[in-house]
């Protein structure tokens, strides 16, 4: 339980530090999605839905762009989404790594054996 608390503490702290960048990237995804949605004559919610489905690279295919500009914007949205996801994953890995080094109770017995040697 102590590891989980430490992990969450470090992860939330990392999110706080990266918040300006993550907010900017979210704004870019929304803005590019709204531009593409206006070009495609989608309503605002459908454009928002499509942009986040594209950013997460899920891509259900229920809504898809038909114009060249919208397709270019979809590639840009996907690229920003991949970077966004990579940052969040990197923050989680960093938080886990720091938590493993700061919490030494309840870890795998191999770690305590290594400390004794």
RACORPE-V571095 format. One record per residue. RES is the residue in one small letter. PHI is phi in whole degrees, -180 to 180 (999 if undefined). NEAR is the number of other C-alpha atoms within 8 Angstrom. Layout:
RES_PHI_NEAR / RES_PHI_NEAR
This chain:
x_999_4 / x_-65_6 / x_-62_9 / x_-62_7 / x_-64_8 / x_-62_10 / x_-59_12 / x_-62_9 / x_-63_8 / x_-70_11 / x_-67_12 / x_-64_8 / x_-63_8 / x_-63_10 / x_-64_10 / x_-64_7 / x_-68_7 / x_-89_8 / x_-54_8 / x_-59_7 / x_-68_7 / x_-66_9 / x_-67_8 / x_-60_8 / x_-67_11 / x_-63_8 / x_-61_8 / x_-63_10 / x_-63_14 / x_-65_11 / x_-63_8 / x_-63_12 / x_-66_15 / x_-70_12 / x_-63_9 / x_-65_14 / x_-64_14 / x_-66_10 / x_-64_9 / x_-89_10 / x_65_6 / x_-91_9 / x_-76_8 / x_-63_8 / x_-67_6 / x_-61_10 / x_-66_14 / x_-64_11 / x_-57_8 / x_-62_11 / x_-65_15 / x_-78_10 / x_-66_11 / x_-71_13 / x_-64_14 / x_-85_11 / x_59_9 / x_-74_7 / x_58_7 / x_-63_6 / x_90_5 / x_-72_4 / x_-125_7 / x_-144_6 / x_-75_10 / x_-115_7 / x_-89_8 / x_-61_7 / x_-60_7 / x_-65_14 / x_-69_10 / x_-64_8 / x_-64_11 / x_-66_14 / x_-66_8 / x_-64_8 / x_-63_15 / x_-63_12 / x_-65_9 / x_-63_12 / x_-63_14 / x_-65_11 / x_-65_8 / x_-57_10 / x_-63_9 / x_-62_8 / x_-65_8 / x_-65_9 / x_-65_8 / x_-62_8 / x_-64_11 / x_-67_9 / x_-66_8 / x_-62_9 / x_-63_13 / x_-66_9 / x_-63_8 / x_-65_10 / x_-65_12 / x_-63_9 / x_-81_7 / x_-92_6 / x_-107_10 / x_-111_7 / x_-91_4 / x_81_4 / x_-82_8 / x_-56_6 / x_-57_6 / x_-61_6 / x_-67_8 / x_-70_9 / x_-65_8 / x_-62_7 / x_-68_6 / x_-74_5 / x_-78_4
